[in-house]
Amino acid sequence: MKTVEQALEHLLAQVKPQTATETRPLADALGLVLAEAIVSPVNVPPHDNAMMDGYALYVEDTFPNDQQAWLISQRIPAGTAPAPLTPHTVARIFTGAPIPAGANAVVMQEAAELITTDDEQSAAQVRFTQPITAGQYIRQTGEDITAGDVILAPGTRLTPQALALAASVGRDQLTVYKPLRVATFTTGDELLAPGTPPQPGKIYNANHTNLVTLLKQHGLELVDLGQVADNLEATKTALAQAAAQADVIITTGGVSVGEEDHIKAAVQSLGELDLWRVQMKPGKPLAYGRVGDTPFLGLPGNPVSAFATFSLFARPYLLRMQGQQQVAAQTIWVQADFNWLKPDARREYVRVQLQTNGQGSWVSLFPKQGSGVLTSTVWADGFAIIAENQQVHIGDWIEYLPFSQFH
């Protein structure tokens, strides 16, 4: 039986990363993996600018609160080019506007009092109510990014934040690895498509929706071959079709030794298959092989097991195949508010919900932990990881793996 680490290491060692690339507009690159280094041609910000609405002026190291009245010599909205600051005056300035030459500080408008006068010909003046320090409330040129900085490295998965960063240096297109085409289909005469009337001896097919949406969530292109008749020849035909159309094949169930489990025999007849028993619960059975030259992943048939093994194994495999470098999910340590007094020889991934307050974080346990209890994955927001042969008592520190890591 392989440990989780051994199974993942062995699986990632089989990856042949995607090499084909394409250029896409930013809006069409979400979830894909960057295939080039993004080097900034500009400073960000490109000029010293105001952090907030207020007044720009020149001061020495400090400025006393002496109630001096200052003449307002110009007004500088964002997006305009200011004139140099007239000595011994201030400029009305707005957030993001360039600092005029000759100014070295900004006073926020909340620390200023306009001086009104009955003389309509008099220029506006302002008095400041707080001491002023040189450099205050000014964003410096290149404070965020300096021209020549590598802001995004190849192998970065493009999140909304990463795409916004590329836009901030003027990029409107990026070279990305072409999204993987992942083929999947469902077998099992006991399965009903959602939306059809219930039938005796049948169950609704949750795994198909589970797998399809997980794949789409990661920016992968789906080759959905639907429901395949539950016999060997139909399964072989579907696998051959999948191998011809996709970069990788993923299925759920059908790889055990039962007489009606045809995927195992079909994969072996068209290529090769390894069956692993992983030291985890839920999700012990995991299959890896090839249909011709196309990689094949076989996940367990129980819905929670399929979700767990996709998240822990298939997802990092697909991301690495897509060209992403960082694929490991990160855990945090929190306290348990439950007892787990029946340790198992397998590592257990129990469904929990994170609770926080000013004194710390802890996780609560869903009462039903069966591998077919999909309600646990909706109620929960992560896995608590209970090590092999470990008991857990209330207050013990335990690893928590948020589901948000899998997006």
Summary of the structure (lengths in Angstrom):
residues: 407
radius of gyration: 30.2
end to end distance: 28.8
largest distance: 98.9
contacts: 1268
relative contact order: 0.13
helix: 22%
strand: 35%
